[in-house]
Amino acid sequence: MRKGRDLGYLRFICLCVALVGAAGVASAERITVFAAASLKTALDEIGPLFEADTGHDLVVSLAGSSALARQIEHGAPADVFISANVGWMDHIAALGLLEPGTRRDVLGNTLVLVGQGAALDDWADLPGRLGAGRLAMALVEAVPAGIYGKDALMSLGLWSDVETRVAQVDNVRAALALVALGEAPMGVVYATDAAAEPAVAVLADFPAGSHQPILYPAARIAGSGAAADDFLTYLQSAEARAVFEAQGFTVLED
């Protein structure tokens, strides 16, 4: 009799464990994040931390903010959008594609000139230093890093001198790669991009007042699962903050 009771109890315990495990699997969700290309290094590190902490499956799609916004506009299945400027987030908001009340500015950044030569002590020397070479930039009319860069060069009175020598590419990491590979002697990227690529050096910091503040707003896309809120919350966690700050981002408070 005792053996029968013990066997029944064991089966009861196994059933409870199975039910708890099933509940855990059921609560885990797949979250697709569309994020600005400049966030690659940070999200490569934060993604596994988030998955381990929450059990969710995170999929990150990286590109220029303009390309991502247009994909969302045309129905791409994103749960979260992180843009490198407010303009493209405003565009998605105007289309009614954001979950109300979820938008927040999460990060800040700075803009730098990178290359492989000596530091640029005087911005007026830029055209001469560039010579017949190309200045690598993200698309100056669409991608945030390119927009900020063009504004800064115009503010410094240099755009007309370098405009015809700009090599425009799809996103800021592509601009960084051109310089790192020696295809362009200089490029305009975020400070965090420069920190992620040992093959380039910062030649000069653009004056803060030469362009609009660099902000990264994040928001849930309308119709996304509630688990997307877990990711937005995690971006404000101590673990995520440590990663962002180590790479040179400014973490903004709620």
N, C-alpha and C positions, 0 to 999 in steps of 0.2 A: 504493500500500500504506500509506504513511504517513497519507494522508488517512483511510483506513478505520480505522486504529488510533486516530487522534485523535477520530473520530466516536464510536467505541466507548467511549473514555475519557470523553467528554463525557456520553454517555448514562449511564455508570456513576455519574458525579458527580451528575447530575440525580436518579437513582434514590435515591442516598444522602440527598440533601437532602429529597426527598419523604418518605422513610421517617422521617427525624428530625422533620420537620414533623408527620407523622401521629402519631408517638409523643407529641409535645408536646400535640396536640389530645386524644389519648386520655387523657392524665394530668390534663387540666383537668376539674374537676367543678363542678356547681352545688350551692351550699351555701345552705340556707335557715335564717336566724337569726331566732328569735322573741325580741325584746328589749323591755325596759321602755321606755315612751314617753319617759322622761327622758333616754334615751341617743340620741335622734334627732340632735341637732346633732353629737355626737361621731361617730356611725356614718356620717352623711352625708359626713364628711371621711375617716374611716378606710376606709370601703368601697372607694373608688376606689384608695387606696394598696395595699390588700390585693390587689385584683384585678390591679393592675399588677405587683406583686411576685411573685404566685404563678400567675397565669393562670387562676385559678378564677373562676367567675361567682357573685357574692354577691347574694342576695335577702334583704332585711331586712323583717320584719313587726313593726310597732310598735303597742303597746297597753298597757293596764294589765296588770301581772303576773298578776293574778287571771284576767283574760280569756284571756291567753295560756296559762296553766296549764290552764285548763279545755278549751281547744282541743286542747292536746297530749293531755290525758286522753281526749278523744274521737277521737283518731286523726289529728289534723292533721299534715301531713308536715313537721315541723320536724327539723332536724339539730342545732341548738344552741339552748339556752334560756339567756337572761340575765335573771334576776329582780332586782327592786329590793329584795327582802328574802329572808331565809332561809326564811321560812314557806312560801311557794309552791314553792320548790325542794324543801323537805322533803316537801311534798305529792306532787310528781312522783316523788321518790325512793321514797316509801312505796308507790307503785303499781308499782314495779319498772320504771320507764320511763327510767331514766338508764343510760348506759353506765358500768359500774363503773370507778372509779379516775379519772374525768375531771372530777369536780366540784372547783371551786376558787373562793375568794372573790377577785374581781379588782379591785373598786373600793370606795371609801367616799365618802360625801357628807354634807352638812349641811342643816338645815332652816331656812327663813327665812319671815318675814312680808313680803309685797310689797304695794305700793300706789302711789299717785301723789301722796301728800301728804308731810307732814313726818315725820321719824323718830319712832318710838314710844319714848319714853325710859323709860316705866314700863308694864309689862305690865298693871297694874291699870287702865290707861286704855283698854285695848282695847275693852271693851263700849261705852263712851261714844263713842269715836272711830268705831266702826262705825255707831252710830246706827240708822237704819232700813234701812241698807244690808245687803248680803249678804257673807258671808265665803266665798270660793270655795275649795273643797277637793275632792280626789279622794275617791271613795267611802270613807267612814270605816270600814266594816266589811270591806272587801275589798281595795282598792288600797293598796299599801305607803305611798305618800305620805300618804294619808288616815288610815291606821292610825297612822303616826308622829305626824301632826298632832293627831289626837284624843288620843293618849297625852300629848303635850306640853301640850295645853291643859288636860287633866285634872290633870296634875302641877302646873300653874301655878294651879289652882283657878278656871279660867275657862270650862270646858266648859259648865257649867249655865247660864252667862250668855249664851253665844253659840249654843248648840245649835240653837235654833229659827230662827236667822238664817244657818245654813250652807247654801250652795248646792252640792250634791254633783254631781259630774260623773264621767265614765267614767275619766279618767286625769289625771295631774298637768299635762300640757301643755294640756288643755282648761281646767283651773282657771286656769292662767297666761293663757290667751287671754281669759277673762272679765274679768280685771283689765286686761289690755292694751287691750281694747276699751272699757273704761269701764263694763262691765255689772255689775261688782262693785267696790266701793272698795278691798277688800283680799283677799288670798288667801294660802294656805299652800302653798309649793312648795319644791323643793330649791334650794340656792344656785346650782347649775349651770343650772337653768331660768331663774332671775332674770338670770344673766349672759348668757343667750342672747336675752333680750327687752329691747331698749332702751326700750320704752314703759313699763316699770315700774321702780320703785326698791325697794331693800331697806329696809324700815322698821325691822326688828329681826331679830336672830339668836336662834333658840330656844336656850336653855341645853342644852349637850350631855347633861347628866344628866336632862333632862326626857323623854327617849324612848330606846328601844333604839338601839344603834349602827346606822347606815344602811350596810348591806353589800349588794353586788351579787355573788351567786354565779353562776357560769356552768358549764355542763356539756353534754356530748354527749347527745343522745337515743338510747336503745337502738336498734340497727339502722341508725344513720346511717353514712354512708361515712367512710372514714379521713381524707378531706380536711377533715372537720370539725375534726380535731385541728390542722390547719394554721391554721385561724382562731383556735382557742383559744390556740395558741402565739403568733400574731401580736398578740393582745391584750396580750402581755407584751413586745412589741418596743419598741425605742427610738422608732420612728416613732409607734406607737399611744400610748405613754406621753406623748410630747410633746403630742399632741392632747388627751388626757384632762386632763393637768395644766393646760394652757392654758385649759381650760373650767372648772376648779375642782374636778375630781374628785381624790380621793386614790387613787393607784395602789398596790395592796397587793402585797407580795412573795410569791412562792411559798413 
